């Protein structure tokens, strides 16, 4: 599998700071539990043109992308419409989504002890939540039955649209992963090894970092500087990450290079990704 995993977070409430995004850390966790990783995340407000452009890039990317938020039927929900624009297709009422939404409305009427009126204006309006781009496939929602949907672009990018509510979005994302990408779980375990380097400057260590990446092209070198850490003070966490079989050799070469440099090193860290 060469596709990367991406994430789109939609909503003015996130961009304005009225709400704090909880989706990215959870998606990272859900992917990591399956031996996968998140490659990038885009945050976009409720601006139809900007959202359409973001989705067009996702559809053309060849990646697997989850989009959280904006699939409701209120005036500030634009995701369904922008997805259709990005794909160049019409919006249509998905028959299976319609059946699930009607089932949900009947459940609510039963819970409230009232008769279900299919033609009541508010119930007719709720069917808009099942209006998806032509050709979409539904994503079941175990919380309230109102489904999300998946679409694939001509560039091979698959975008999976879920609500902004974590209680709905997260199990729906898990469902997509388990039903569509299970064959790729834990295919290439990733490992990260690093060391705390005291008092060094990134610029001085850059040639070593470049040398390691040239010697081990399948591994990435990373550098995380800190100037005021409460325990280590000024330091750099320097390390390598990549496929588990490839990391040990790169890690040994990095440590040898630090020794030649005369670096003062502290704790070593290992993390399975």
N, C-alpha and C positions, 0 to 999 in steps of 0.2 A: 504494500500500500504506500503510494507516494503522496497522497493527499495530506494536507495539514488541516488542523482543526482551528476554526476561528469562532469568534463570538461578537455579536452586535447587541448592544444595550440601547433601547429606544426610550426616549421620554424626556420632556422638559424638566420634570421633577428631579431627574438625576443630574442633568446639566446645571440646573440652578442651585443644587445642593439641598433642596427641600427633602429629598430622600437619599440615603446612602445605598449605593449599589452592593447587593449581596450575591449577585449572580456569578461574577467572575471567580471569587474564591471557591464557590460551590462547584462550578463547572470544572475548575482545575482539579478539585478533589474527586469528582465523578470520573474524569478522564484518567487520573493517576491510578485510581483503583482498578482500572482495566489495562494498565500498561500503556496508556496514551498520554499525550500532553497538549496543552493549549499553545498555539503559535502566535496568536495576536487577538486583540480585542478592539472594537470600534465603539465609540459612544456618540450617539447622534440624537438631537432633540426632535421635537415634533414639527419639523420643517419638511414638507413633502418632497421638494426638489432635492434637498440634501440626502434625505432618506432613500429616494429613488436611485440616486447616484451611488450611494453606499451599497445598495442591494444589487445594482448592475455589476459592480466590481465583484461582489460575492458570487453571483451566478456565473461570471466569466472566469473565476479563479481556479476552478477544478478542485476546490477545497470543500470540506464538510463544515458548514457554518450554522450555528444556532443563533436565532434572533429572538430576543426576549422583549415583549411589550408591544403595545399599540395595535393589538388584533381585535379589540372590542368594537362596539358600534356607536360610540359617542363621537361628537364632532372633532375631538382632538386625537382620535385614533386613525392613523393614516397607513399603517403597515400593509394591510391587505391590498389597498388601492395602489400603493407604491410598488408592491411586489408584482402586481399585474402590469403596471407601466414598465417596470424594469425588464419584464419578460416579453413585453409586446403582445400580451394576450388579453382577452376579455375576462371580466369577473362574472362568475356564475354561481348559483346556489348549488352547493354540493349535496347530492341526494342523501348520502349517508350522514352528513353533518346536519341536514334538515331533520332527519329522523331522530337523531340524538338530541337536538335542541328541543324538538317537540316533546320528546320523552322527558326531558328535564323540566319543561314547563308543566307537564302533567303531574310530575312528582311534586313540584312546588304547590300546585293547586290542591293536590291531595293533602299535603302537609298543613295547608292553611284551612282546609275544610270548605273549599269553595269549588265551584264547577270550572272546569277548564274551557275557556272560550278561545278557540283557535283563531277566530277572526278579530279578536279585540286588538285595537291599534298597537298597544305596547307589545303584545305577543307577536304580531306580524313584524314589528321592528326588530325583535330579538332574532329573527331568522337571518338578519344581516350578518350576524356573527358566523354564519355558515356560508357566506358568499366569499369564495376563494378564487384565485387565478385558475383559469381553465386548465385541467390536467393535474391539479393538485391531489395529493393523497392525504388522508387525515391522520392526525396523531391523537390517540385517545386520551381523554382527561379523566383520571380516576376520582378527582375531587368533585366535579359537578357535571360531568359528561359533555361540557361544551368543548369541542375538539380544537386542536391546533391543526397545522397543515404543513406539508413538505412540498417543495418544488425543485426542479432541476433545470439549470440553464443550459444554453447551447455550448457554453464553455466547460460543461461538466461539473460546475459547482452545485452542490446540493445544499439548500438552505431550509432549515427546519424552524418553523415559526411557533412559538409558545407564548402564553400570557406573561405579563410582568409580575404576577403574584408568585412568589417562591413556592408556596404550598401547592400550586398547580404546575409551575414550570419545571421544577426539579424532577418529580417523578416522570413527567413527560419526556424530558431529556434522557433520563435513564432508559425509558422504553425505546426511544429511537436508537440509542447506543446498543442496547441488548438485542433488538430485532433487526437492525440493519448493518451493524459493524462488529458483531461478535467474532467473526472469523479473523479479525485483526487484533483482538485483545492479546496483550503480552507477547506479541510477535517479536519485538526487538526491545528487550528490557534495557532501560537507560540507567546509568549510574553517574554520580557526581562526586568528585573528590577534590578537597580544597585544604588550604592551610592558611593560618593567620600569619601575615608577614608584618613585623613591627617596623615602624619608622621609615618605610621605603616610599618612594614616589612612583606613581604609575608610569610617568615618562621614562624613568630609568629601567623599568621592567618590560616596557613595550617590545624591545627587540627579542627578548626571551619568549614572550607570548607569541610573537609572529613566527618565530622559529618552530615552536611547538606545533602551531597550526599547519605549517608547511610540512613538517615531518609526519604529522598525523592528521590528514585532511578530513577524516571522518569524525574527528573530535573538535569540539569548540572550547576555547579558552575564555574564562571570564575573570573579571576583576571588580571587586566591590570595595571601594575605599570608604573609610570612616575617619572623621577628624576628632570626634568627641565621644567615643564609646566609653561607657562607664567602667568597663572592666579592662579592655585592651588599649584604651587611649587611641592615639593616631595609628591606624594600621590599614592594611589591605587584606581582604580575603581573596586569595588567588587560587584558581582551580581549573579543572577540566571536566567536561561532561560530554556524554555521548553513549553509543552502544556499549553495553557492559563488557563485552569481550575486548573492546578497543581501548578502554580507559586505562587499565593498569600500565601499559607501556608508555602512554603519554604522561601519565602521572609520575612515573619513575624519571622520565626525561625532564619533567618540570622540576622535580625535587633536586635532581642533579644540577640543573641550571641555577637554581636558587643557591645551592651550596657553592658553586663556582662564583656566583655574584657576591657571596659573603653575606647573604641576607640573614637576619635574625628571625627565626620562625617560632611560632607558638603551636597551639593545638591544631590537630588535623581533623577534618570532618569528612564523613562519608554519608551520602544520601542516595537512596534508590528512588528514581523518578517514575 
